[in-house]
Amino acid sequence: MKSPGTFRDALLQRPGLRLALAVAWLVVLLLAGWLVAARLEFSGDLRRFLPDARTPEQRLLIDELGEGPGSRLLLLAISGDAPEVLAAQSQALHEALAGDDRFSVVANGASADLSSFPPDLLPYRYLLTPSFDEAPLDADALRDAFDARLQDLGSPAAGLVEPLLPSDPTLETLVLAEAWAPAAAPEMLFDVWFDRAGERALLLVETRAAGFDPTGQLDAVETIRARFDAAREASSSDGSASTLQMTGPGAFSVDIGGRTQREAQRIGLADTIGLVILLLLAYRSWKMPLLGALPLASAGIAGLGAVALLFPGGVHGITIAFGFTLIGVVQDYPIHFFSHQRAGLSPWKNVRSLWPALSTGVIATCIAYATFLFSGVDGLRQLAVFTVAALMVAALVTRYLLPGLVDPAPPDIADSPRLQRLWHRIEALPRPKWSLAVLGVASLAAIVFAPGPAWQNDLSKLTPVDADAMALDTELRAELGAPDVRYVLVAQGGDTDTVLAATSALRPALDARVADGRLDGYDMAARYLPDAEVQRARQAALPDTPTLRALLDEALDGSPFLPDAFAPFLTDVERARTAPLLTLQDLQGSPLSSAVSGLLLVHPGRATALVSLSGLDDPADVAALAAQAQAPGVDLRLLDMKDASESLVIEYRGRVLAAMAVALVLLVATVWIALRQPRRVWRVLLPTLLTLLVIVAVLRLAGVELTLFHLVALILAAGLGLDYALFFEHAGEDRADQIRTLHAVLVCSLMTLLVFSLLALSSIPVLRAIGTTVALGVLCNFVLSLFVARHRATIEAARAEPEPVA
């Protein structure tokens, strides 16, 4: 067996062996990528990037955002054709979506009944209806009902009434359908909903996919568009006149996801082309872009594999997208190696001499991101694992594999006349002294005294949804009476019956507020599913079969109706009187399932009933109502989603800042252990610390309110700055080595600046925040590291004694 030294010598002598090693490395990467892909599961639940909720309001906010009625609503408007054509398209779209399992509710104002209910649930209408709460189901009530049915049969409504009559002479089916209709229904035209101007047909759709499920929302939105295209082709006057507008959280998330993907593709293509051109210009060799891609690919696969192994519940797409942006720093490792390689110097000795600076930077950056493991946020924990694994693997393969692939005798970068002239001009510049202190004090003053709020706590301002789309959403919500996504009444208790009863008791007070205009409308689970006590009372009030038959005979005396025709009615009442009470589980598969499940959240040991509110003018009034209506065992309150979200953001930020503080302490400790001399440690840390101050100061002076994404990007900027300063410090006083380091840092800075400058131009606020922060950091870090961390060349360094190359 050959010794390691003999094998390394063979690599230097035989290009074919280097090619074989590169192919073997690539094959291993392909195999590892296949294994990781087979194990990898993706998650779209954005709640992974929210901190663990600690207060009842925060827990409810997270539950409501993902499962509540407002998060799953899509508001549709069809316009651009004659009203009768729009109505026909609305009906066709309603029919196409109503039978689709992706949607739990599809409403356009068309006449509703309970015919779609499972047969076993139909008798329960007598436990759900309030018709006999005040007056019992007796002969007088039946007689009045039969008289009304005689009139109905002679009216245009005969076709609707006649099929219901044998089993439902009191028409409780229609009573419930009317009671369950939206509280603030839109205008009706051609039997479907229209806006007040009569120019748009309106539909309201509720998806089964949760609000935090972007994949499910995308599937739902694409299905609606496809069904609309089919309906338009079948009924439009010219086949293409009408258009579909769609708003709601799901539609917004799909639009944002599509825009993000398109921008990422454009930015990724521009980055790839730019980086390849930059490497070709920097090294004048077509091999360098290919060799530099191997550590990057190794880092990406290692990061994905680590996250897939430690988080079997699924890797979030944001983790992957942001993680690959972060590991772009791994390109710095091979670039430093390439820039320092020259004839007469063994690649193995080259990388070994660079290893102290490289490994210190890697360890410091890994420590910074490892602090996110204790942030209490699952998404940040995934990001930490991904980044740490990626950076460590990239450094190791650069140290132990990449030297075996490079040409051992490339031209020496230090011989470049252009770089020598540039370095000569840099050396002529005065070294900053007190100006650095002035810069630090000015930056601190700007941070403290800049006008406007320092932090952005409103999550809605991070959304890239344009103003026209938000205005359309507000308009359609007003037309359809969709629930307000800000205010919701919340009743929390130990079981469903307790919270259903507590919210049901609010109905008279809420009805009074609707009547006097202080509230446009409301919805609650108790409208559809009464609590057990109410159901028992209604069961007890129902007559048994012999009694009801006698009442029926009395009511039909002298009537043209035949008593035998109402046997189904007798059967249904008896079944309702003796059936087990209706529960939430019994509603599964029925049209009421989604309405109730969206307003009634059940968890082990606790239940939460929501009352969605529309057009609330006086939140303090409803909050006072909730305080007065407290019931034993129930916590009843008005939840302001905006306040709850802001408190969640503030707590999140506190955790991230704490993690950053710990990371800073560990970073200083790492550099101290590596350099062990206060002067050298100060030269390395000062550019990074000053850069962080300058970045924050520039952002504040520009009127930017800082977000969590700015904080995460600051850690990346600090890691980059530390690498630059470490390598300038590592170059020492050897002028040739200083020129090689200048070349390497220039290439690294330009590559990173290209990537993040393109991100800074993005229309997506999150990407723009990251790109702006890191791009500023690259510029500041490069300039400050160059002036602070570089040594003054005291000798015109002679080249190091060449190492013999076998």
ZIRAQUI-V347989 format. One record per backbone hydrogen bond with DSSP energy under -1.0 kcal/mol. NH is the residue of the N-H (numbers start at 1). CO is the residue of the C=O. If there is no record, write none. Layout:
BEGIN
nh=NH co=CO
nh=NH co=CO
END
This chain:
BEGIN
nh=7 co=3
nh=8 co=4
nh=9 co=5
nh=10 co=6
nh=11 co=7
nh=12 co=8
nh=13 co=9
nh=14 co=10
nh=18 co=14
nh=19 co=15
nh=20 co=16
nh=21 co=17
nh=22 co=18
nh=23 co=19
nh=24 co=20
nh=25 co=21
nh=26 co=22
nh=27 co=23
nh=28 co=24
nh=29 co=25
nh=30 co=26
nh=31 co=27
nh=32 co=28
nh=33 co=29
nh=34 co=30
nh=35 co=31
nh=36 co=32
nh=37 co=33
nh=38 co=34
nh=39 co=35
nh=40 co=36
nh=43 co=315
nh=48 co=45
nh=49 co=46
nh=50 co=47
nh=52 co=376
nh=59 co=55
nh=60 co=56
nh=61 co=57
nh=62 co=58
nh=63 co=59
nh=64 co=60
nh=65 co=61
nh=66 co=62
nh=67 co=63
nh=68 co=64
nh=74 co=205
nh=75 co=247
nh=76 co=203
nh=77 co=245
nh=78 co=201
nh=79 co=243
nh=86 co=82
nh=87 co=83
nh=88 co=84
nh=89 co=85
nh=90 co=86
nh=91 co=87
nh=92 co=88
nh=93 co=89
nh=94 co=90
nh=95 co=91
nh=96 co=92
nh=97 co=93
nh=98 co=94
nh=100 co=97
nh=103 co=100
nh=104 co=206
nh=105 co=206
nh=107 co=204
nh=117 co=114
nh=121 co=118
nh=124 co=121
nh=125 co=122
nh=126 co=123
nh=127 co=124
nh=128 co=124
nh=129 co=125
nh=133 co=130
nh=138 co=136
nh=142 co=138
nh=143 co=139
nh=144 co=140
nh=145 co=141
nh=146 co=142
nh=147 co=143
nh=148 co=144
nh=149 co=145
nh=150 co=146
nh=151 co=147
nh=152 co=148
nh=153 co=149
nh=155 co=152
nh=158 co=155
nh=161 co=157
nh=162 co=158
nh=164 co=161
nh=165 co=161
nh=168 co=164
nh=171 co=168
nh=175 co=171
nh=176 co=172
nh=177 co=173
nh=178 co=174
nh=179 co=175
nh=180 co=176
nh=189 co=192
nh=192 co=189
nh=193 co=108
nh=194 co=187
nh=195 co=200
nh=198 co=195
nh=201 co=78
nh=202 co=193
nh=203 co=76
nh=204 co=107
nh=205 co=74
nh=206 co=105
nh=207 co=72
nh=208 co=102
nh=211 co=66
nh=213 co=210
nh=217 co=213
nh=218 co=214
nh=219 co=215
nh=220 co=216
nh=221 co=217
nh=222 co=218
nh=223 co=219
nh=224 co=220
nh=225 co=221
nh=226 co=222
nh=227 co=223
nh=228 co=224
nh=229 co=225
nh=230 co=226
nh=231 co=227
nh=232 co=228
nh=233 co=229
nh=234 co=230
nh=235 co=231
nh=236 co=232
nh=243 co=79
nh=245 co=77
nh=247 co=75
nh=252 co=248
nh=253 co=249
nh=254 co=250
nh=255 co=251
nh=256 co=252
nh=257 co=253
nh=258 co=254
nh=259 co=255
nh=260 co=256
nh=261 co=257
nh=262 co=258
nh=263 co=259
nh=264 co=260
nh=265 co=261
nh=266 co=262
nh=267 co=263
nh=268 co=264
nh=269 co=265
nh=270 co=266
nh=271 co=267
nh=272 co=268
nh=273 co=269
nh=274 co=270
nh=275 co=271
nh=276 co=272
nh=277 co=273
nh=278 co=274
nh=279 co=275
nh=280 co=276
nh=281 co=277
nh=282 co=278
nh=283 co=279
nh=284 co=280
nh=291 co=287
nh=292 co=288
nh=297 co=293
nh=298 co=294
nh=299 co=295
nh=300 co=296
nh=301 co=297
nh=302 co=298
nh=303 co=299
nh=304 co=300
nh=305 co=301
nh=306 co=302
nh=307 co=303
nh=308 co=304
nh=309 co=305
nh=310 co=306
nh=311 co=307
nh=314 co=311
nh=315 co=41
nh=317 co=43
nh=320 co=316
nh=321 co=317
nh=322 co=318
nh=323 co=319
nh=324 co=320
nh=325 co=321
nh=326 co=322
nh=327 co=323
nh=328 co=325
nh=329 co=326
nh=330 co=327
nh=331 co=328
nh=332 co=329
nh=333 co=330
nh=335 co=331
nh=336 co=332
nh=337 co=333
nh=338 co=334
nh=339 co=335
nh=340 co=336
nh=345 co=342
nh=350 co=346
nh=351 co=347
nh=352 co=348
nh=353 co=349
nh=354 co=350
nh=355 co=351
nh=358 co=354
nh=359 co=355
nh=360 co=356
nh=361 co=357
nh=362 co=358
nh=363 co=359
nh=364 co=360
nh=365 co=361
nh=366 co=362
nh=367 co=363
nh=368 co=364
nh=369 co=365
nh=370 co=366
nh=371 co=367
nh=372 co=369
nh=373 co=370
nh=374 co=371
nh=375 co=372
nh=379 co=48
nh=381 co=377
nh=382 co=378
nh=383 co=379
nh=384 co=380
nh=385 co=381
nh=386 co=382
nh=387 co=383
nh=388 co=384
nh=389 co=385
nh=390 co=386
nh=391 co=387
nh=392 co=388
nh=393 co=389
nh=394 co=390
nh=395 co=391
nh=396 co=392
nh=397 co=393
nh=398 co=394
nh=399 co=395
nh=400 co=396
nh=401 co=397
nh=402 co=397
nh=404 co=401
nh=405 co=402
nh=415 co=412
nh=416 co=413
nh=420 co=416
nh=421 co=417
nh=422 co=418
nh=423 co=419
nh=424 co=420
nh=425 co=421
nh=426 co=422
nh=427 co=423
nh=428 co=424
nh=429 co=426
nh=436 co=433
nh=438 co=434
nh=439 co=435
nh=440 co=436
nh=441 co=437
nh=442 co=438
nh=443 co=439
nh=444 co=440
nh=445 co=441
nh=446 co=442
nh=447 co=443
nh=448 co=444
nh=449 co=445
nh=450 co=446
nh=456 co=706
nh=461 co=458
nh=462 co=459
nh=463 co=460
nh=470 co=466
nh=471 co=467
nh=472 co=468
nh=473 co=469
nh=474 co=470
nh=475 co=471
nh=476 co=472
nh=477 co=473
nh=478 co=474
nh=479 co=475
nh=480 co=476
nh=481 co=477
nh=482 co=477
nh=484 co=613
nh=488 co=639
nh=489 co=611
nh=490 co=637
nh=491 co=609
nh=492 co=635
nh=493 co=607
nh=499 co=495
nh=500 co=496
nh=501 co=497
nh=502 co=498
nh=503 co=499
nh=504 co=500
nh=505 co=501
nh=506 co=503
nh=507 co=504
nh=510 co=506
nh=511 co=507
nh=512 co=508
nh=513 co=509
nh=514 co=510
nh=515 co=511
nh=516 co=512
nh=517 co=514
nh=518 co=513
nh=519 co=513
nh=520 co=614
nh=521 co=614
nh=523 co=612
nh=527 co=524
nh=528 co=525
nh=529 co=525
nh=535 co=531
nh=536 co=532
nh=537 co=533
nh=538 co=534
nh=539 co=535
nh=540 co=536
nh=541 co=537
nh=542 co=539
nh=548 co=544
nh=549 co=545
nh=550 co=546
nh=551 co=547
nh=552 co=548
nh=553 co=549
nh=554 co=550
nh=555 co=551
nh=556 co=552
nh=559 co=556
nh=565 co=562
nh=566 co=563
nh=567 co=564
nh=569 co=166
nh=570 co=566
nh=571 co=567
nh=572 co=568
nh=573 co=569
nh=574 co=570
nh=575 co=571
nh=576 co=572
nh=577 co=573
nh=578 co=574
nh=579 co=575
nh=588 co=585
nh=590 co=587
nh=593 co=590
nh=596 co=592
nh=597 co=593
nh=598 co=594
nh=600 co=596
nh=601 co=608
nh=603 co=606
nh=606 co=603
nh=607 co=493
nh=608 co=601
nh=609 co=491
nh=610 co=599
nh=611 co=489
nh=612 co=523
nh=614 co=521
nh=617 co=518
nh=622 co=618
nh=623 co=619
nh=624 co=620
nh=625 co=621
nh=626 co=622
nh=627 co=623
nh=628 co=624
nh=629 co=625
nh=634 co=631
nh=635 co=492
nh=637 co=490
nh=639 co=488
nh=641 co=486
nh=644 co=640
nh=645 co=641
nh=646 co=642
nh=647 co=643
nh=648 co=644
nh=649 co=645
nh=650 co=646
nh=651 co=647
nh=652 co=648
nh=653 co=649
nh=654 co=650
nh=655 co=651
nh=656 co=652
nh=657 co=653
nh=658 co=654
nh=659 co=655
nh=660 co=656
nh=661 co=657
nh=662 co=658
nh=663 co=659
nh=664 co=660
nh=665 co=661
nh=666 co=662
nh=667 co=663
nh=668 co=664
nh=669 co=665
nh=670 co=666
nh=671 co=667
nh=672 co=668
nh=673 co=669
nh=674 co=670
nh=675 co=671
nh=676 co=672
nh=681 co=677
nh=682 co=678
nh=683 co=679
nh=684 co=680
nh=685 co=681
nh=686 co=682
nh=689 co=685
nh=690 co=686
nh=691 co=687
nh=692 co=688
nh=693 co=689
nh=694 co=690
nh=695 co=691
nh=696 co=692
nh=697 co=693
nh=698 co=694
nh=699 co=695
nh=700 co=696
nh=701 co=697
nh=702 co=698
nh=703 co=700
nh=704 co=699
nh=706 co=454
nh=711 co=707
nh=712 co=708
nh=713 co=709
nh=714 co=710
nh=715 co=711
nh=716 co=712
nh=717 co=713
nh=718 co=714
nh=719 co=715
nh=720 co=716
nh=721 co=717
nh=722 co=718
nh=723 co=719
nh=724 co=720
nh=725 co=721
nh=726 co=722
nh=727 co=723
nh=728 co=724
nh=729 co=725
nh=730 co=726
nh=731 co=727
nh=738 co=734
nh=739 co=735
nh=740 co=736
nh=741 co=737
nh=742 co=738
nh=743 co=739
nh=744 co=740
nh=745 co=741
nh=746 co=742
nh=747 co=743
nh=748 co=744
nh=749 co=745
nh=750 co=746
nh=751 co=747
nh=752 co=748
nh=753 co=749
nh=754 co=750
nh=755 co=751
nh=756 co=752
nh=757 co=753
nh=758 co=754
nh=759 co=755
nh=760 co=756
nh=762 co=759
nh=768 co=764
nh=769 co=765
nh=770 co=766
nh=771 co=767
nh=772 co=768
nh=773 co=769
nh=774 co=770
nh=775 co=771
nh=776 co=772
nh=777 co=773
nh=778 co=774
nh=779 co=775
nh=780 co=776
nh=781 co=777
nh=782 co=778
nh=783 co=779
nh=784 co=780
nh=785 co=781
nh=786 co=782
nh=787 co=783
nh=788 co=784
nh=789 co=785
nh=797 co=795
nh=803 co=344
END
